[in-house]
């Protein structure tokens, strides 16, 4: 099991949820979270194998993560 599966209790399955990816793919050095979507590298890699419950559980964590790194987050427009 990956860390995502351990924390969300998911099993491998078809990708059923829209990805939270915003096409701003840069990891915050302090947290390891993506500045665009808030996921970690391993969470991004595991996304396609996660089931719907895992997607929902992970998506529930993302707003707080993005608020925490909000001052460093970039928008897609900033990537120009």
C-alpha positions as a Markdown table, in Angstrom:
| # | Residue | x | y | z |
|---|---|---|---|---|
| 1 | Unk | 0.0 | 0.0 | 0.0 |
| 2 | Unk | 1.1 | 3.6 | -0.7 |
| 3 | Unk | 0.8 | 6.4 | 1.9 |
| 4 | Unk | -2.3 | 7.5 | 0.1 |
| 5 | Unk | -3.9 | 4.2 | 0.4 |
| 6 | Unk | -3.0 | 3.9 | 4.0 |
| 7 | Unk | -4.4 | 7.4 | 4.9 |
| 8 | Unk | -7.5 | 7.1 | 2.8 |
| 9 | Unk | -8.2 | 3.3 | 2.9 |
| 10 | Unk | -8.4 | 3.1 | -0.9 |
| 11 | Unk | -7.8 | 0.1 | -3.2 |
| 12 | Unk | -6.6 | 0.3 | -6.7 |
| 13 | Unk | -9.5 | 0.9 | -9.2 |
| 14 | Unk | -10.4 | 2.9 | -12.2 |
| 15 | Unk | -10.0 | 6.6 | -12.1 |
| 16 | Unk | -13.5 | 8.0 | -11.7 |
| 17 | Unk | -13.1 | 11.5 | -10.4 |
| 18 | Unk | -11.8 | 14.5 | -12.2 |
| 19 | Unk | -8.2 | 15.3 | -11.2 |
| 20 | Unk | -7.7 | 18.3 | -9.1 |
| 21 | Unk | -4.7 | 19.2 | -11.3 |
| 22 | Unk | -4.6 | 22.9 | -12.2 |
| 23 | Unk | -1.6 | 22.5 | -14.6 |
| 24 | Unk | 0.6 | 24.4 | -12.1 |
| 25 | Unk | 3.0 | 21.6 | -11.3 |
| 26 | Unk | 5.6 | 22.8 | -8.8 |
| 27 | Unk | 6.2 | 21.3 | -5.3 |
| 28 | Unk | 6.5 | 23.5 | -2.3 |
| 29 | Unk | 9.9 | 22.9 | -0.7 |
| 30 | Unk | 8.7 | 23.1 | 2.8 |
| 31 | Unk | 5.6 | 20.8 | 2.6 |
| 32 | Unk | 6.1 | 18.8 | -0.6 |
| 33 | Unk | 2.6 | 19.8 | -1.7 |
| 34 | Unk | 1.9 | 20.9 | -5.3 |
| 35 | Unk | 1.4 | 24.7 | -5.4 |
| 36 | Unk | -1.4 | 24.2 | -7.9 |
| 37 | Unk | -3.5 | 21.3 | -6.5 |
| 38 | Unk | -2.1 | 20.6 | -3.0 |
| 39 | Unk | -1.2 | 17.0 | -3.6 |
| 40 | Unk | 2.2 | 15.3 | -2.9 |
| 41 | Unk | 4.2 | 13.7 | -5.6 |
| 42 | Unk | 3.2 | 10.2 | -4.5 |
| 43 | Unk | -0.5 | 11.3 | -4.3 |
| 44 | Unk | -0.3 | 12.6 | -7.8 |
| 45 | Unk | 1.3 | 9.4 | -9.0 |
| 46 | Unk | -1.4 | 7.2 | -7.2 |
| 47 | Unk | -4.4 | 9.2 | -8.5 |
| 48 | Unk | -5.3 | 7.0 | -11.4 |
| 49 | Unk | -5.2 | 3.9 | -9.3 |
| 50 | Unk | -7.4 | 5.3 | -6.5 |
| 51 | Unk | -11.1 | 4.6 | -6.3 |
| 52 | Unk | -13.8 | 7.2 | -5.9 |
| 53 | Unk | -13.7 | 7.1 | -2.1 |
| 54 | Unk | -10.0 | 7.7 | -2.1 |
| 55 | Unk | -10.4 | 10.6 | -4.5 |
| 56 | Unk | -13.0 | 12.2 | -2.3 |
| 57 | Unk | -10.9 | 11.7 | 0.9 |
| 58 | Unk | -7.8 | 13.2 | -0.8 |
| 59 | Unk | -9.8 | 16.1 | -2.3 |
| 60 | Unk | -11.2 | 16.9 | 1.2 |
| 61 | Unk | -7.6 | 17.6 | 2.4 |
| 62 | Unk | -6.6 | 19.9 | -0.5 |
| 63 | Unk | -8.3 | 23.2 | 0.4 |
| 64 | Unk | -6.7 | 23.3 | 3.8 |
| 65 | Unk | -3.3 | 22.5 | 2.3 |
| 66 | Unk | -3.6 | 25.2 | -0.3 |
| 67 | Unk | -4.7 | 27.7 | 2.3 |
| 68 | Unk | -1.6 | 26.8 | 4.3 |
| 69 | Unk | 0.7 | 27.4 | 1.4 |
| 70 | Unk | -1.5 | 30.2 | 0.0 |
| 71 | Unk | 1.2 | 32.9 | 0.0 |
| 72 | Unk | 3.4 | 30.7 | -2.1 |
| 73 | Unk | 0.8 | 29.3 | -4.4 |
| 74 | Unk | 0.8 | 30.2 | -8.1 |
| 75 | Unk | -2.1 | 30.5 | -10.5 |
| 76 | Unk | -2.1 | 29.0 | -14.0 |
| 77 | Unk | -2.1 | 32.6 | -15.3 |
| 78 | Unk | 1.1 | 33.4 | -13.5 |
| 79 | Unk | 2.8 | 30.6 | -15.4 |
| 80 | Unk | 2.0 | 32.5 | -18.6 |
